[in-house]
């Protein structure tokens, strides 16, 4: 099913027989049918999460031995369910010369070519065809006049995969870039802490000098108001320091990394790259326990947590 999502990334079809990529910039990979297993099923369930919980049993005794991930989406009155090996896919993508810095999304041939009306050639040996609603790879001999695949103006569906071991194709350049960003964030946090501590100390010193210099006979109400204001400043700065300290000390699981920790007007925003919202919730669970008034959201591999000040 192609829902017409136009992506700025260039499309590249990946199969064991496909040549290495010569594309520059971000790439959306479309996986050959040879890289996953697919079934079309009709089930008496209402919600997609109910289908996903059944997929392992539906593929039982059908898949070769190995560790698999699963995906599903609804099409008309049935469900398409998929099983795939994350490591095999990532190893294949890496072997085609596509770095983690280039890889934007991974799609299945099923979701991208389900509406083709005639076979298309993907290599000198293979074609893609739709048989009973399922996209399959067949020998070129079955359709020698098939038109060569053209992905220049391809419009992507919304059925991209979230692989759990995306870091397997991480290159040294990406690791160095992340290291530089992390060190910069730590230095910025240190400067912010020093400035905050200095400001709090200055405010407290000025309060004492004012009363001492002018021998002010302030009322208890005025004293309490000033104290409350200073306490609020101190509490806010302490909370900022605590949030930054916990966020930057979190050890993220393999395959996830911190993108940024930003102080805004009334909140601290923490952004991490993660394959799913559940993984993000788990990775930042300590922050959720330590601080209240937290909002989270997940968007296409990016988990965002907002901690109110």
KOLZA-249113 format. One record per residue: x negated, y, z negated of N, C-alpha, C in turn. Coordinates in steps of 0.02 Angstrom, whole numbers, padded with zeros to 5 digits, always signed. Atoms other than C-alpha are relative to their C-alpha. Layout:
N
XYZXYZXYZ ...
//
This chain:
309
-00043-00059+00000+00000+00000+00000-00044+00062+00000 +00039-00062-00003-00075+00166+00052+00045+00058-00014 -00043-00055+00022+00001+00315-00038-00024+00068+00025 +00021-00062-00031-00095+00445+00061-00040+00046-00045 +00042-00041+00043-00221+00506-00068-00063+00018+00038 +00057-00023-00039-00350+00611+00023-00059+00013-00047 +00059-00008+00043-00523+00597-00055-00056+00034+00039 +00057-00034-00031-00676+00706-00021-00058-00049+00009 +00053+00050-00006-00787+00553-00043+00007-00038+00066 +00000+00039-00063-00836+00454+00112+00016-00073-00015 -00020+00069+00009-00762+00281+00134-00053-00047+00030 +00048+00049-00024-00875+00129+00153+00026-00070-00016 -00025+00068+00009-00817-00052+00179-00058-00045-00019 +00054+00043+00025-00921-00177+00080+00020-00074+00004 -00008+00072-00007-00934-00360+00126-00070-00030+00001 +00067+00032-00002-01075-00487+00119-00034+00010+00068 +00028-00008-00067-01097-00462+00307-00008+00072+00021 +00004-00070-00020-01086-00272+00307-00072+00026-00007 +00068-00027+00003-01246-00172+00340-00008+00047-00060 +00011-00048+00055-01327-00059+00208+00032+00068+00016 -00030-00066-00010-01247+00111+00182-00052+00051+00020 +00042-00055-00021-01323+00259+00272+00032+00067-00017 -00038-00060+00018-01200+00383+00195-00034+00038-00057 +00024-00042+00054-01252+00528+00086+00059+00030-00038 -00053-00028+00039-01151+00606-00054+00044-00053-00031 -00044+00048+00034-01006+00525-00149+00032-00049+00048 -00026+00054-00043-00940+00360-00082+00057-00036-00037 -00053+00044+00023-00775+00268-00107-00009-00067+00034 +00011+00067-00027-00806+00082-00084+00067-00037+00007 -00058+00044-00012-00672-00030-00007-00026-00071+00002 +00026+00068+00006-00700-00212-00055+00034-00047+00050 -00025+00051-00045-00682-00352+00071+00042-00051-00038 -00041+00052+00033-00550-00487+00033-00043-00058-00026 +00043+00055+00023-00697-00607+00011-00027+00012-00069 +00027-00017+00065-00741-00517-00151+00052-00002-00056 -00051+00006+00052-00578-00549-00245+00051-00053+00020 -00054+00047-00012-00433-00671-00262+00066+00037-00010 -00063-00036+00003-00254-00615-00234+00059-00049+00006 -00063+00038-00006-00079-00686-00258+00058+00049+00000 -00062-00038+00003+00093-00615-00225+00050-00042-00040 -00044+00038+00044+00214-00665-00363+00063+00040-00016 -00061-00031+00025+00391-00629-00419+00010-00024-00072 -00004+00018+00070+00412-00624-00607+00060+00036-00032 -00058-00030+00034+00562-00590-00721-00021+00048-00056 +00023-00049+00049+00475-00445-00809+00014+00070+00027 -00018-00068-00019+00509-00259-00809-00061+00045+00005 +00056-00047+00004+00342-00178-00851-00065-00032+00025 +00063+00025-00029+00171-00192-00770-00045-00030-00053 +00044+00029+00052+00082-00223-00936+00019-00072-00017 -00021+00069+00012+00186-00380-00955-00029-00046+00053 +00029+00040-00054+00123-00441-00787-00074-00012-00013 +00072+00006+00011-00058-00405-00831-00018-00051-00054 +00014+00049+00052-00046-00512-00987+00008-00071+00024 -00012+00067-00027+00010-00659-00880-00050-00020+00054 +00043+00015-00058-00121-00646-00742-00049-00057-00013 +00048+00056+00009-00254-00761-00821+00032-00068+00007 -00033+00065-00005-00128-00903-00835+00023-00014+00071 -00022+00009-00069-00066-00873-00657-00057-00021+00045 +00058+00020-00040-00243-00897-00592-00034-00063-00029 +00030+00058+00033-00278-01045-00707-00008-00058+00049 +00014+00058-00043-00357-01195-00617-00005+00020+00074 +00004-00024-00069-00371-01087-00460-00068+00032+00014 +00062-00037-00009-00531-00987-00488-00061-00044-00015 +00062+00033+00018-00710-01052-00487-00021+00021-00071 +00022-00016+00067-00798-01052-00655-00036+00068-00001 +00031-00065+00005-00850-00878-00709+00041+00047-00044 -00034-00050+00041-00800-00720-00803+00035+00049+00047 -00040-00040-00047-00659-00622-00719+00036+00057-00035 -00043-00055+00020-00568-00458-00734+00062-00004+00044 -00064+00007-00036-00389-00433-00674+00031+00069+00014 -00034-00061-00021-00283-00302-00587+00067-00020+00030 -00066+00014-00028-00102-00290-00531+00036+00065+00017 -00046-00056-00013+00023-00172-00452+00062-00027+00035 -00063+00022-00028+00202-00182-00393+00006+00023+00072 -00013-00017-00070+00249-00186-00209+00069-00028+00018 -00069+00020-00014+00434-00189-00165+00028-00038-00060 -00031+00038+00055+00516-00326-00270-00047-00054-00028 +00049+00050+00024+00356-00425-00305-00062+00036-00028 +00063-00026+00027+00187-00402-00389-00059-00031+00036 +00063+00025-00026+00015-00417-00314-00048-00004-00059 +00047+00010+00056-00108-00489-00441-00068-00019+00028 +00068+00009-00025-00297-00493-00421-00046-00025-00056 +00054+00022+00046-00446-00578-00503-00066+00014+00035 +00064-00016-00031-00626-00524-00474-00055-00002-00053 +00059+00005+00043-00800-00541-00546-00038+00067+00003 +00031-00067+00001-00868-00370-00599-00073-00002+00021 +00072+00003-00014-01051-00422-00592-00014-00013+00073 +00012+00015-00070-01040-00497-00418+00015+00060+00044 -00017-00059-00039-00955-00341-00351-00053+00054-00006 +00050-00052+00012-01079-00222-00431-00068-00018+00031 +00062+00022-00031-01227-00325-00374+00002+00008+00076 -00007-00007-00072-01161-00325-00196-00004+00073+00021 +00001-00071-00015-01132-00137-00197-00072+00027-00005 +00069-00022+00009-01308-00108-00263-00044-00025+00058 +00040+00028-00055-01380-00222-00127+00011+00037+00066 -00015-00039-00061-01300-00109+00005-00030+00070-00005 +00034-00064+00005-01402+00039-00057+00042+00056-00028 -00044-00052+00029-01262+00131-00148-00018+00007-00074 +00021-00012+00069-01322+00210-00310+00060+00019-00043 -00054-00019+00046-01217+00246-00464+00018+00074+00008 -00014-00071-00010-01235+00432-00426+00046+00011+00059 -00043-00006-00059-01147+00404-00260+00069-00030-00010 -00061+00039+00006-01013+00281-00315+00054+00040-00038 -00054-00038+00031-00850+00373-00349+00057-00046-00023 -00053+00047+00017-00714+00239-00343-00008-00064+00040 +00000+00064-00035-00690+00057-00293+00072-00021+00013 -00068+00019-00020-00536+00000-00198-00001-00070+00031 -00007+00065-00030-00471-00166-00133+00026+00007+00072 -00025-00001-00069-00443-00201+00052+00076-00008+00001 -00072+00012+00001-00268-00259+00004+00040+00066-00006 -00037-00062+00010-00213-00087-00057-00012+00050+00056 +00018-00050-00050-00300+00007+00086+00021-00019+00071 -00015+00021-00069-00253-00098+00239+00064-00042+00005 -00061+00041+00000-00086-00180+00193+00049+00021+00055 -00049-00025-00050+00005-00073+00323-00025-00003+00072 +00025+00004-00069-00105-00108+00475+00045-00046+00041 -00045+00038-00044-00005-00174+00622-00037-00046+00048 +00041+00043-00044-00149-00257+00716-00067-00012-00033 +00065+00015+00031-00314-00338+00668-00051+00055+00014 +00053-00048-00009-00464-00224+00644-00067-00034-00012 +00066+00032+00004-00646-00272+00668-00043+00034-00052 +00043-00028+00052-00760-00249+00517-00074-00017+00011 +00069+00017-00019-00916-00331+00591+00004-00042+00063 +00000+00041-00061-00969-00432+00742+00029-00070-00013 -00023+00067+00017-00913-00588+00648+00069-00002-00030 -00061+00002+00040-00759-00535+00551+00050+00053+00020 -00054-00048-00008-00591-00449+00566+00043-00002-00064 -00051-00001+00053-00457-00398+00441+00068-00005+00033 -00067+00008-00026-00279-00452+00470+00048-00007-00059 -00051+00007+00052-00116-00453+00370+00041-00062+00015 -00037+00063-00007-00040-00625+00346+00048-00007-00058 -00052+00005+00051+00126-00634+00252-00010+00052-00055 +00008-00055+00048+00090-00466+00170-00065+00001-00037 +00065+00003+00035-00086-00513+00113-00056+00014+00051 +00057-00016-00043-00244-00437+00190-00053-00054-00007 +00048+00056+00001-00365-00576+00239-00057+00015+00050 +00057-00005-00046-00536-00587+00323-00002-00064+00042 -00001+00057-00046-00541-00698+00477-00057+00007+00050 +00053-00004-00052-00668-00742+00614+00022+00044+00058 -00014-00044-00057-00679-00620+00759+00030-00038+00059 -00025+00040-00055-00641-00761+00879+00076-00003+00003 -00074+00002+00002-00458-00756+00823+00031+00063+00029 -00026-00062-00029-00439-00578+00885-00059+00038+00032 +00059-00031-00031-00583-00533+01004+00011+00072+00023 -00014-00069-00023-00495-00373+01060+00017+00047-00058 -00016-00042+00058-00476-00305+00883-00038+00066+00003 +00031-00066+00000-00512-00119+00865-00048+00006-00059 +00050-00009+00053-00667-00072+00764+00027+00046-00056 -00023-00039+00057-00631-00005+00589-00026+00071+00002 +00018-00071+00003-00630+00186+00576+00025+00028-00066 -00019-00023+00067-00633+00257+00400-00010+00076-00009 +00015-00071+00006-00671+00440+00439+00057+00039-00033 -00058-00035+00028-00495+00501+00399+00043-00044-00045 -00038+00046+00041-00445+00361+00283+00030+00034-00061 -00033-00027+00060-00319+00408+00150+00008-00056-00051 +00004+00054+00049-00342+00309-00009+00065-00005-00041 -00055+00012+00047-00208+00231-00118-00023+00021-00069 +00018-00015+00070-00206+00255-00306-00021-00063-00038 +00015+00065+00033-00254+00073-00340-00075-00012-00004 +00072+00011+00008-00438+00095-00384-00014-00043-00061 +00019+00046+00055-00526-00030-00497-00043+00037-00052 +00043-00025+00054-00607+00008-00665-00043-00058-00023 +00045+00055+00017-00755-00110-00678-00032+00013-00068 +00023-00006+00069-00822-00145-00852-00075+00003-00007 +00073-00002+00006-01007-00153-00810-00029+00046+00055 +00020-00047-00052-01029-00001-00698-00073+00020-00006 +00068-00021+00011-01199+00034-00775-00051-00047+00032 +00047+00047-00030-01276-00116-00687-00034+00028+00062 +00031-00028-00059-01309-00010-00534-00027+00070-00015 +00027-00065+00019-01371+00141-00632-00073+00005+00021 +00069-00008-00022-01531+00207-00555-00039+00043-00050 +00043-00036+00046-01678+00289-00642+00015+00074+00000 -00015-00071-00004-01630+00461-00580+00060+00018-00045 -00059-00013+00041-01459+00449-00665-00017-00005-00074 +00020+00008+00070-01539+00388-00827-00040+00060-00024 +00040-00058+00019-01664+00531-00828+00045+00062-00008 -00046-00057+00003-01526+00657-00793+00040-00001-00065 -00037+00006+00062-01424+00591-00939-00043+00016-00060 +00046-00014+00055-01576+00597-01052-00013+00074-00009 +00011-00072+00003-01608+00779-01009+00061+00035-00029 -00062-00030+00025-01426+00823-01041+00007-00012-00075 -00006+00016+00070-01428+00734-01209-00047+00041-00043 +00049-00040+00037-01587+00821-01267+00022+00073-00003 -00023-00069-00002-01516+00989-01212+00057+00011-00049 -00056-00006+00046-01356+00958-01310-00023+00000-00073 +00027+00003+00069-01455+00913-01467-00033+00066-00019 +00032-00063+00014-01558+01071-01452+00052+00056-00010 -00052-00050+00007-01402+01177-01428+00036-00006-00067 -00032+00012+00064-01323+01096-01580-00044+00027-00057 +00046-00024+00052-01479+01136-01683+00001+00076-00004 -00003-00073-00001-01475+01318-01628+00065+00025-00030 -00066-00019+00026-01288+01329-01666+00002-00007-00075 +00000+00012+00072-01316+01257-01840-00041+00055-00036 +00042-00051+00030-01456+01381-01878+00036+00068-00001 -00036-00063-00005-01353+01529-01816+00058+00002-00049 -00058+00003+00044-01200+01472-01913-00021+00008-00073 +00024-00004+00069-01298+01448-02075-00023+00071-00016 +00024-00068+00010-01379+01619-02053+00057+00049-00008 -00058-00045+00004-01212+01705-02025+00036-00007-00066 -00033+00011+00064-01133+01625-02177-00039+00032-00057 +00042-00029+00052-01281+01675-02285+00002+00076+00001 -00002-00073-00007-01278+01853-02217+00065+00029-00028 -00065-00023+00023-01093+01872-02252+00003+00000-00076 -00002+00005+00073-01113+01814-02432-00045+00053-00033 +00045-00050+00027-01261+01930-02461+00030+00070+00005 -00032-00066-00009-01168+02080-02391+00056+00011-00050 -00054-00007+00049-01021+02045-02504-00027+00021-00068 +00029-00017+00065-01131+02052-02659-00028+00070-00001 +00030-00067-00002-01224+02209-02603+00052+00055-00001 -00053-00051-00002-01063+02304-02567+00027+00014-00070 -00027-00010+00068-00992+02275-02740-00053+00028-00047 +00053-00023+00044-01161+02306-02822-00017+00073+00014 +00019-00068-00019-01203+02466-02725+00052+00051-00018 -00053-00049+00011-01035+02551-02740+00039-00010-00065 -00034+00013+00064-00983+02479-02909+00076+00001+00008 -00071+00000-00015-00813+02444-02836+00039-00036-00055 -00044+00031+00048-00675+02408-02959+00059-00030+00038 -00052+00030-00042-00579+02297-02840+00049-00039-00042 -00051+00039+00035-00418+02218-02894-00012-00074+00013 +00006+00072-00010-00407+02030-02912+00030-00022+00066 -00032+00016-00065-00294+02027-02759-00049+00011+00058 +00048-00015-00052-00428+02110-02652-00058-00050-00001 +00054+00050+00005-00563+01994-02719+00021-00067+00029 -00025+00065-00025-00457+01842-02680+00007+00001+00076 -00008-00005-00073-00420+01905-02504-00067-00006+00035 +00066+00004-00030-00604+01930-02466-00029-00070-00006 +00025+00067+00011-00649+01763-02541+00033-00050+00047 -00036+00045-00044-00514+01676-02441-00025+00005+00072 +00025-00010-00068-00577+01753-02278-00068-00033+00009 +00067+00029-00004-00756+01702-02313+00002-00076-00003 -00008+00073+00005-00702+01528-02364+00024-00030+00066 -00025+00024-00064-00606+01509-02201-00055-00002+00053 +00056-00001-00046-00760+01559-02102-00047-00058-00014 +00046+00054+00020-00867+01438-02199+00029-00069+00018 -00033+00065-00014-00741+01295-02182+00000-00014+00075 -00001+00009-00072-00726+01324-01994-00069-00020+00026 +00068+00015-00023-00915+01325-01967-00023-00069-00023 +00018+00067+00025-00937+01172-02077+00034-00054+00040 -00037+00049-00040-00803+01080-01978-00032-00007+00069 +00034+00003-00065-00887+01127-01814-00064-00041-00006 +00063+00036+00009-01053+01063-01881+00013-00075-00009 -00014+00071+00013-00975+00900-01943+00024-00035+00063 -00025+00030-00062-00885+00868-01778-00057-00013+00048 +00057+00009-00045-01041+00898-01675-00047-00055-00024 +00046+00049+00028-01146+00793-01793+00025-00071+00012 -00028+00068-00010-01029+00643-01783+00003-00017+00074 -00007+00013-00072-00999+00660-01595-00067-00019+00031 +00065+00012-00029-01184+00666-01553-00037-00060-00030 +00032+00058+00032-01229+00524-01671+00033-00066+00019 -00035+00062-00020-01106+00400-01595-00042-00038+00051 +00034+00044-00047-01189+00254-01509+00052-00033+00045 -00051+00025-00047-01083+00218-01355-00020-00069+00027 +00015+00066-00027-01069+00041-01287-00033+00005+00069 +00032+00003-00066-01164-00010-01132+00052+00013+00054 -00047-00016-00054-01081+00061-00977+00039+00065-00012 -00034-00063+00015-01019+00220-01063-00052+00052-00019 +00047-00052+00019-01105+00387-01087+00037+00066-00014 -00028-00064+00018-01072+00558-01161-00013+00050+00056 +00008-00050-00052-01040+00692-01029-00009+00070-00029 +00009-00065+00030-01020+00845-01140+00037+00005-00066 -00034-00019+00062-00973+00913-01311+00002+00076+00000 -00008-00073-00011-00903+01090-01296+00040+00031-00056 -00036-00038+00049-00851+01216-01427+00042+00053+00036 -00046-00049-00027-00697+01314-01371+00029+00041-00057 -00024-00048+00049-00596+01446-01462+00027-00034-00063 -00032+00032+00057-00492+01333-01574-00009-00076-00002 +00009+00073-00002-00559+01160-01537-00069-00018+00025 +00061+00029-00028-00708+01051-01497+00022-00054+00049 -00019+00048-00052-00693+00952-01335-00057-00048+00012 +00050+00053-00010-00785+00787-01318+00020-00040+00061 -00014+00034-00063-00797+00707-01146-00049-00057+00010 +00043+00057-00013-00863+00532-01112+00024-00036+00063 -00017+00042-00057-00868+00421-00958+00013-00070-00025 -00020+00065+00026-00777+00258-00993+00047-00034+00049 -00042+00034-00049-00687+00124-00893+00075+00001-00016 -00072+00001+00017-00521+00139-00988+00013+00042-00062 -00020-00038+00060-00425+00237-01119-00012-00041-00062 +00009+00043+00059-00432+00088-01236-00073-00001-00021 +00072+00000+00017-00622+00083-01225-00020+00067-00031 +00014-00065+00028-00628+00270-01258+00025+00007-00072 -00028-00002+00067-00513+00254-01409-00045-00037-00050 +00041+00041+00044-00623+00118-01481-00067+00033-00013 +00066-00030+00007-00787+00209-01448+00001+00061-00047 -00005-00061+00041-00727+00369-01534+00046-00010-00060 -00046+00014+00055-00626+00283-01670-00022+00033-00066 +00024-00031+00062-00738+00353-01809+00021+00074-00003 -00022-00070-00002-00697+00530-01753+00074+00005-00017 -00072-00001+00014-00511+00490-01759+00013-00009-00075 -00010+00012+00071-00529+00426-01937-00023+00060-00042 +00030-00054+00039-00634+00575-01993+00038+00066+00006 -00031-00065-00012-00533+00717-01918+00072-00008+00022 -00070+00000-00019-00349+00755-01901+00010+00048+00059 -00018-00044-00056-00259+00851-01763-00044-00013+00061 +00039+00021-00058-00340+00754-01622+00047-00017+00058 -00036+00017-00062-00276+00744-01443-00048-00035+00047 +00042+00035-00048-00341+00622-01314+00037-00010+00065 -00028+00017-00065-00315+00590-01131-00053-00034+00042 +00046+00038-00043-00390+00481-00995+00017+00015+00072 -00012-00017-00070-00412+00528-00813-00056-00026+00043 +00046+00025-00052-00500+00422-00682-00071-00009-00025 +00066+00016+00026-00645+00359-00787-00028+00051-00049 +00022-00051+00048-00656+00512-00899+00047+00003-00059 -00039-00002+00062-00598+00507-01080-00014+00066-00036 +00008-00066+00030-00567+00676-01161+00034+00001-00069 -00028-00007+00067-00543+00704-01347-00007+00073-00021 +00000-00068+00025-00494+00873-01419+00012-00002-00076 -00005-00003+00073-00523+00903-01606+00013+00072-00019 -00019-00068+00019-00431+01055-01673-00042+00024-00059 +00039-00029+00056-00528+01173-01788+00047+00029-00053 
//
